[in-house]
Structures are given as C-alpha cells and as structure tokens.
C-alpha cells in the first residue's frame, strides 16, 4: 500500500490548476473571499511586479496545500512576499506545509531573493518561526489619529516600493491616497488609510484625524497586550540584511495596503 507521503508531490500551479487552487483556498466554498478562478488569474497571472509563483502540493491529482510567492522590492533589495498559505484540513500537520516551505526556500535561493516576508496570522507566523527558521521582528498595530509625519518612509531603509501599475492592480485606480471603509463584526465603520503614493500630495489633516493606519508609531517588538495587531515575519537568504538592521522595527516603513489582509473598499461619505 502506498503511504500518504509517497503520494504527495509539490509543484508550481498552472492555469489548469486554477479551479483546484480556488476550491482549496475557499475551503470548498466556505470562504467569502475566494469565489472563482478569476481571483487566481488576478493574483498569479496579472500581477504587475514580476512573475508570482503559486506553489501547490498534490495528493494523486487533488490539491491539498498552497503557498504563493510574489516578487517585491523592499528598499534596494529584491525580495519575496508570501501569501495565500493554506493546507486542507485532512492534511494538517508538518508534512504538507514542510514541502511548501522547503520549495519556497529553494525557489527564493534560485532567483537570488534577499529575503522572504509575510503578514500571516499569529498561528502560522508561530509555525514558521518554530519550524522553518523565520523570525517575527515586530508586530504591527494601528495608529489613530494619523498625522502627516506618519505617511513618509523618511530614511527607513526597508519599505515596499511599487510601480504605478501595481497601485492600479491593487486598488483599481491610481491616486494620491487610498482611504478604505471597514465594517466590523458589530456593524460599526472604520476609516482606514491603506496607502499613500510616495511623492504625492498628502491628504489634508482633516481627512487624517478620523482614520487609522499603520505607522512606525505602531511597531511593537512583541505582541502588545489588549491591542489589535498583526505579526510581521521574515526569513533571510542574504545575511547582510541583518547587519543593515532589517530586524529593527525602526528600520521599517509599512502601510496597511502592503498586506493583503486589508481589502480595499473606497471610502466615501455615502455608502455604495
């Protein structure tokens, strides 16, 4: 009898795998976010910053694990952003995720990426730290009210640098700043500033006073008590980045729109 491990194989998804990937990521239709194969095409075919990779693990043709890698520019370093990690419930444990993470390492080293980073949930971030040599240098919390000095990278060496095409891909249009409407579980609304285009005219102070954003004032070296926050995790392939300060929270400028956690729903005074 063939063991489960012997049946498993890791590979790069192709267009033919799109529906299977979405079926996995949607948890067989239970997810409100993943609905159709067009989403896979948007992420893994239309991404404007290079060639993303959709890694999958198959068990005799069935897709049971996924991890996406997106090329990003962090300051002057070419890096990868990990996204869309998911393993089918029946395959939870270390086997499938180990195959995905080992393949991610192999691919990153093959293309010469300086590091890989991610905005995974706390549980997966801890798994990466415990078993796969990642680090969690800091946690990202919200700053509110926002002030104009929160919106600039200043002399921080580490920040996500994107083309104009990326802004159109991520938010649907190109403009100076992206304010988003977020509705909480209890139905209340929050105004969130996801991203400001570098070098653009900054939003007026009045528009910033009633919103929340990520800024260096909300970087915590450990998980803050009683504060909603998200871990930011890293794995280095170029060890010189450690000497450059990549583990120092003050060396980073990160905005909410850099994380796929936050979906963009354009803020307006009148609900659509």
C-alpha positions in Angstrom: 0.0 0.0 0.0 1.3 3.5 -1.0 1.7 5.8 2.0 0.3 9.3 2.0 3.8 10.8 2.0 4.7 8.8 -1.1 1.6 10.1 -2.9 2.4 13.7 -2.3 4.2 15.9 -4.8 5.0 19.7 -4.8 4.9 21.7 -8.0 4.1 25.1 -9.5 0.4 25.6 -10.3 -0.5 26.2 -13.9 -3.7 27.6 -15.5 -5.1 24.1 -15.4 -4.8 24.1 -11.6 -6.6 27.4 -11.1 -10.0 25.9 -10.2 -8.4 23.4 -7.8 -6.4 26.1 -6.1 -9.6 28.2 -5.6 -11.5 25.2 -4.3 -8.8 24.6 -1.7 -8.4 28.3 -0.7 -12.2 28.7 -0.5 -12.4 25.7 1.8 -14.9 24.2 -0.6 -17.0 27.4 -0.9 -17.0 28.3 2.8 -14.7 31.4 2.4 -16.4 34.6 1.5 -13.3 35.9 -0.2 -12.2 33.1 -2.6 -15.0 32.6 -5.1 -13.8 31.9 -8.6 -10.8 31.1 -10.8 -10.6 34.8 -11.9 -9.1 35.6 -8.5 -6.3 33.2 -9.1 -5.7 34.7 -12.5 -5.6 38.2 -11.0 -3.0 37.2 -8.4 -0.9 34.8 -10.4 -1.2 36.0 -14.0 -2.0 39.7 -13.8 0.4 40.7 -11.0 2.5 43.6 -12.5 5.7 43.5 -10.4 7.2 40.3 -11.9 6.4 36.6 -12.0 4.5 35.3 -9.0 4.6 31.6 -8.1 1.6 29.5 -7.0 3.1 26.5 -5.2 0.9 23.5 -4.6 1.1 20.1 -3.1 -1.0 17.4 -4.7 -2.2 14.0 -3.5 -2.8 11.9 -6.6 -4.0 15.0 -8.5 -6.0 16.6 -5.7 -4.6 20.0 -4.5 -4.2 19.8 -0.7 -1.8 22.6 0.0 -0.9 26.1 -1.4 1.6 28.9 -0.8 2.0 31.9 -3.1 5.2 33.9 -3.6 5.1 37.4 -5.0 8.3 39.3 -6.1 8.5 42.7 -4.3 11.1 45.4 -4.0 12.0 46.3 -0.4 14.1 49.4 -0.5 17.0 48.4 -2.7 16.6 44.7 -2.2 14.7 42.2 -4.3 12.6 40.0 -2.1 9.5 37.8 -2.0 6.2 38.2 -0.2 4.5 35.0 0.9 0.7 34.9 0.6 -2.3 32.5 0.5 -0.9 29.8 2.6 -3.4 27.0 3.2 -3.5 23.3 3.8 -6.6 21.1 3.6 -7.9 20.2 7.0 -7.3 16.5 6.4 -3.6 17.1 5.8 -2.9 19.5 8.7 0.4 18.8 10.4 4.0 19.3 9.3 4.3 17.2 6.2 2.5 19.3 3.6 3.5 22.7 5.0 7.1 21.5 5.2 7.0 20.6 1.5 5.7 24.1 0.6 8.2 25.9 2.8 11.1 23.9 1.5 10.1 24.6 -2.1 9.7 28.3 -1.2 13.3 28.3 0.1 14.6 26.5 -3.0 12.8 29.0 -5.3 14.0 32.0 -3.3 17.6 31.0 -3.4 17.3 30.1 -7.1 16.2 33.6 -8.1 18.5 35.3 -5.7 15.9 36.8 -3.3 17.4 38.6 -0.4 14.6 37.6 1.9 11.0 36.4 2.2 8.5 38.2 4.3 4.8 37.8 5.2 1.8 39.1 7.1 0.5 35.7 8.1 -1.9 35.2 11.1 -0.3 34.7 14.5 -0.7 30.9 14.4 1.0 30.4 11.0 3.7 33.0 11.9 4.5 31.0 15.0 4.7 27.8 12.9 7.1 29.4 10.6 9.2 30.7 13.5 9.2 27.4 15.3 9.9 25.0 12.5 11.2 26.9 9.4 13.7 29.4 10.8 11.7 32.6 10.3 11.7 35.5 12.8 9.0 37.8 14.0 10.9 41.1 14.5 7.8 43.1 15.3 4.0 43.4 15.4 2.0 46.0 13.5 -0.7 47.9 15.4 -2.9 50.8 14.4 -2.1 54.5 14.7 -5.0 56.8 15.3 -5.4 59.7 14.8 -2.9 59.8 11.9 -0.6 62.7 11.3 1.2 63.7 8.2 4.6 62.6 9.5 3.2 59.1 9.8 2.9 58.9 6.0 6.5 59.0 5.0 9.3 56.4 5.0 11.8 59.1 5.8 15.2 57.5 5.9 14.0 54.0 6.7 16.0 51.5 4.5 13.2 48.9 4.4 9.9 49.7 2.7 7.7 48.3 -0.1 8.4 50.1 -3.3 5.8 49.6 -6.1 5.2 50.8 -9.6 2.2 52.9 -10.8 0.9 49.7 -12.4 0.8 48.0 -9.0 -1.4 50.7 -7.5 -3.9 50.3 -10.3 -3.7 46.5 -9.9 -4.1 46.6 -6.1 -6.7 49.4 -5.8 -8.3 49.7 -9.2 -7.0 53.2 -9.9 -4.1 55.5 -9.4 -4.5 58.4 -7.0 -2.6 60.0 -4.1 -4.1 58.1 -1.2 -6.4 55.2 -0.6 -8.9 55.5 2.2 -11.0 52.4 2.8 -14.2 51.6 4.6 -14.0 48.7 7.0 -17.2 47.3 8.7 -16.6 45.5 12.0 -18.4 42.4 13.2 -20.8 44.6 15.2 -21.6 46.7 12.2 -19.6 49.8 13.1 -17.5 51.5 10.5 -13.8 52.4 10.5 -12.0 54.7 8.1 -8.6 53.2 7.2 -5.8 54.7 5.3 -4.3 51.8 3.4 -1.6 53.5 1.3 -0.2 56.9 0.2 1.7 57.1 -3.1 5.3 58.3 -2.4 5.9 61.9 -3.6 2.2 62.7 -3.9 0.3 65.5 -2.3 -0.6 64.3 1.2 -4.2 64.2 2.4 -5.3 67.2 4.5 -5.0 66.9 8.2 -8.8 66.9 8.5 -9.0 63.8 6.4 -6.4 62.1 8.7 -7.9 62.9 12.0 -10.7 60.4 11.9 -8.9 57.4 10.4 -6.4 54.7 11.4 -3.3 53.5 9.7 0.0 51.7 10.2 3.0 53.8 11.0 6.3 53.4 12.8 4.5 54.6 16.0 2.6 51.3 15.9 5.5 48.9 15.7 5.9 46.6 18.7 8.9 44.3 19.4 6.5 41.8 21.0 2.8 41.1 20.8 1.1 44.1 22.6 -1.5 43.2 25.2 -5.0 44.4 24.6 -4.2 45.9 21.2 -5.3 44.5 17.8 -2.1 43.8 15.9 -0.6 41.6 13.1 2.8 39.9 13.2 5.3 40.6 10.5 7.7 37.7 9.8 10.9 37.4 7.9 13.4 34.8 6.7 16.8 36.0 5.3 18.7 34.5 2.5 21.2 37.4 2.3 22.6 37.6 5.9 24.0 41.1 5.3 20.4 42.3 5.8 20.8 41.6 9.5 23.7 44.0 9.7 21.6 46.5 7.7 19.1 46.5 10.5 16.2 44.5 9.0 15.2 43.1 12.4 14.9 46.6 13.9 11.3 47.9 13.9 12.5 51.4 13.4 14.2 50.5 10.1 10.8 49.7 8.5 8.0 51.7 7.0 5.0 49.5 6.3 1.5 50.6 5.3 -1.7 48.6 5.7 -2.1 48.3 1.9 1.2 46.4 1.8 -0.6 43.5 3.4 -3.3 41.5 1.5 -5.1 41.2 4.9 -6.9 44.5 4.1 -9.4 44.6 1.2 -9.9 47.9 -0.4 -13.4 49.4 -0.3 -13.2 53.0 -1.3 -14.2 55.4 1.4 -17.0 57.8 0.6 -19.4 59.8 2.8 -22.3 58.0 1.1 -22.4 54.2 1.2 -22.4 52.5 -2.2 
